[in-house]
Amino acid sequence: MKFRSDPSGIRGSIAPVVTPFTADGAVDHDSLRGLIRFQLESGSHGISLGGSTGEPSAQSVAERIAAMRTAVEEIGDRVPFLPGTGSHKLDETLELTASARELGADAALVITPYYARPTQEALYQWYATVAREFPDLPIVAYNVPSRTAVDIDPETVKRLFTDFDNFVGVKETTKDFEHFSRVLHACGRSLLVWSGIELLCLPLLALGGAGFVSAVANLAPTAVARMYELWEAGDFDAARDLHYRLHPLVDLLFVETNPAPAKWVLAQQSRIASDFVRPPLVSPTDAGLAKIRALLAEGGDLTAQIGTEK
């Protein structure tokens, strides 16, 4: 909670951890604690939970709140905690965000409401409602049009950033790199922008981005965190080297729908007890596993580096 009063310090690699389930589909809080410890030991600069990688739409509100509680207990004040608190329903979004605030989250990551395809004015009203309801909690929009079928325009982000002191940033998960630049140009570089697209994480830093919320941090947290640190230190060649070395693991994540491939790898490494994903997702197929194994052989040396590149 110590980062809540100054969200400008929420920078670097914010790891969006998977939500582990038992083999029969229940939320596995023991494995979740282990994953968070793994991230902290590996040097991640923050923790997120309940974004797309965390399968939030397959969980009840009560399950999501319980997972947030487990995360807060494990993290303490060691690094910022940015849980995903959005839903396609406003009442659920407000309930989840209220719980995040009460539990001590440093900011709330609120996805654009999916399926309904709201207009820009509707998006403005949606985020304005959340911002007004929680004036003491930093609000971060989560823009992921590939999953929600709606894109937040830079001008809408600017309206929100101008009108609400606690609307502090946006996680941009769009492959349109011009969009990143237009958002920062419209709002100024005091807006916090994180990349949710793995291969745009490093390029965003050149535009003044705050860091990244990259699913590949589930597999190679040390390398992802170190890439940010090297860039900040001005060692651009070394940062680029890590960017390219991460390519196979990035490709691995999306052999089939994220987070199924990542969960399979984490289960193989005994970091979680089961690779179970909730419907409508399924565990990787045999054809998918062949590709995953090949990519892991190519980039897997980065998955075991706990603090070795510090």
Secondary structure, DSSP 8 states (H G I E B T S, - for coil): -TTTT-GGG--EEEEEE---B-TTS-B-HHHHHHHHHHHHHHT-SEEEESSGGG-GGGS-HHHHHHHHHHHHHHHTTSS-EEEB---SSHHHHHHHHHHHHHHT-S-EEEE---SS---HHHHHHHHHHHHHH-TTS-EEEEE-HHHHS----HHHHHHHHHH-TTEEEEEE--S-HHHHHHHHHHH-TTSEEEE-SGGGHHHHHHHT--EE--GGGGT-HHHHHHHHHHHHTT-HHHHHHHHHHTHHHHHHHTSSSTTHHHHHHHHHTTSSS-----TT-----HHHHHHHHHHHHHHGGGGG-SSTT-
